[in-house]
Structure formats: structure tokens, C-alpha cells
Amino acid sequence: MFILPSFQSLKIFESAARLASFTKAADELGISQGAVSQHIKNLEIRAGFDVFERTGRRVILTSSGQVLLDAVKHGLGHIQHTIEVEKRKKQANEIVISSQPGFAIRWLLPRIMAFNQAYPKLKISVNTVTSPLDFYLYHAQAGLYYGSKEVKEGETAKLFDEHLIPVCSVKFAEQHKLHPPLNKKQLEKLVNLPLLGDLSPVPPPFDDTWSYWAKAVGIDLSLDHIDRQSQSNITLQLAELGHGIAIGRTSLVMDAIQAGSLIALTHTEVKNPCYYQLVSNPAMPKNKALNTFAAWLEVQSKEINEFKLLT
């Protein structure tokens, strides 16, 4: 009868395959290189095929080894996911929230201290990730979704409406003789200045938030020279440093505008076609901490709806 390799052997195999080195795997796992070699040898004997080709100091997966690695990664991932889900069910006073970096860094995290002070018996952690609804990977009780598409899995709650606002630093505005609020003719000249963009979602047929904003205010804006970053918080940081003009969302720029590190170039309000939703993990029951956080977030985010540009 076939006997499965030990869990330890499979874990060592995954490490050696990922690092392409028995030596690096030994360092990562805190065991000797000889122990790694012996576990791999035993695994190959049990399996009946070679999983690695040995080429000097590096090891390369065989085709059968690659198939086995995919199965091991899936199996280990499923085990970890199951453990995390069951553990979270027992922790009624703990919550993990996943959020995209921009919203987490520029709005949520600065307000988490207030949550902790209001609810000292609850423990909250925030994952800053690009895919907050990938619950299988990040094991959160809920994720903060941003986009224009309706989420169909999990319990959802829309949080707030906001606007798109072109912003830059005071120094940049002075250097380029920009005196906000700019009128339509002045806004059309922005095409001649450095524009900063990111990969935030927008509804079709628009390419990015710049194209949506330009269409909404009725100006023709060439997008060929936009300097695009992967994340909105990077784009806005560059704007604060004086590198150009960015399209900001209310939630991401309101603190900077109030602090004076960014200024709005127009008071024309363009409603953001995308929105935020708090989406619960369908694999986990809502606990006391999540219910409390959801209620707190609903109250706190009202300031985004109510924010008015400084005049």
C-alpha cells in the first residue's frame, strides 16, 4: 500500500523547490543541508520518481516534481486557510480587515487609534493588500472593496460617496503660476504640465481617473504623458513632493488638503463613479468585533461625504 510522504518532507520539498537550493532551504527551516537531502531522497523513494535534477549548487524541478509541487502548495494552502478560518471563528474580540494600500494608509490607519481608544477590548489588524477580497490568501474577516462592479459574495455595505479632485503641492502651484480655483480654460492648460496617475479602477470605456474627470468637466485632455504608478498612495505622495498634478479621491486627499500639503485646483465637484464597500468573508461568521467595526466605520466615513473644499 502506498504511504504518503511525511508532512515535514513535503514542507522541506516546497522550500527547496521555491528557493531552488537545498542550502537555502536548510537555512530557512533551521535544519542541516544533510537533513534536507535525506528528506528529499526519502520523498523520491516513496513517490517513485525524481522531483529534482541536481545541477551543481542549484536544483531544478523535474516535470513530475513541478506537478507534485503544485499539489503540495494547494494542499498546504488549503490546510492553512482552514486553520485560519476556524481560528477566527473562536476569536470574537479580534478582527482582520483587508484594504488596498491607498485607503489604508491615507484614511483608515490614521483613524485606527480612535477605534482602539473607543473599543480597548477589541483587537483590530489591517492587511494592506492589492486584492482585499482574496480571502483565501489573506484570511481576513472582511475586505474594503473599491471599484464600480457589484460584489456578489459575502455581506456587503456601501460606505460613502466621494469626488475626484485634481491636486498638487503649494510649491508646484506657485512654480507654474496656478491660482485655484481654476476656470475651464485654465484647466485645459493642465495638459502642458506633469500629470500623475495610477491604476485605480474606472468604469468602461475610460482608461483611468484622469480621462473620466476630463470628460465630466468637458475638457479635452491628452493622456499620453501621464506618469502612472501602481498605487494611488504613491501617486499622491509624488504630488505632495511637487512632482506634478494628481487626481485625488476625497477619502485619500482630504487630510492632506486640510493639512496644507496638497491644494485642490478646482472646486468643481465630479462624483467618483467607483465606491467603497465593506465585504464580509462568506466563509466566516460575523463576530462582535466585525459588527462593532462596521458600525464605527459607517459613522467615521460620514466625514468623507461631508468634506468641503477649502475656499
Sequence and secondary structure as in RCSB ss.txt:
>XXXX:A:sequence
MFILPSFQSLKIFESAARLASFTKAADELGISQGAVSQHIKNLEIRAGFDVFERTGRRVILTSSGQVLLDAVKHG
LGHIQHTIEVEKRKKQANEIVISSQPGFAIRWLLPRIMAFNQAYPKLKISVNTVTSPLDFYLYHAQAGLYYGSKE
VKEGETAKLFDEHLIPVCSVKFAEQHKLHPPLNKKQLEKLVNLPLLGDLSPVPPPFDDTWSYWAKAVGIDLSLDH
IDRQSQSNITLQLAELGHGIAIGRTSLVMDAIQAGSLIALTHTEVKNPCYYQLVSNPAMPKNKALNTFAAWLEVQ
SKEINEFKLLT
>XXXX:A:secstr
      HHHHHHHHHHHHHT HHHHHHHHTS HHHHHHHHHHHHHHHTS  EEEETTEEEE HHHHHHHHHHHHH
HHHHHHHHHHHHHHH TTEEEEEE HHHIIIIIHHHHHHHHHH TT EEEEEE S TT HHHH  SEEEEEESS 
  SS EEE    EEEEEE HHHHHHTT  SS  HHHHHGGGGS EEEE     TT SSHHHHHHHHHT     TT
 EEESSHHHHHHHHHTTS EEEEEHHHHHHHHHHTSSEES    EE S EEEEEE TTS   HHHHHHHHHHHHH
THHHHH     
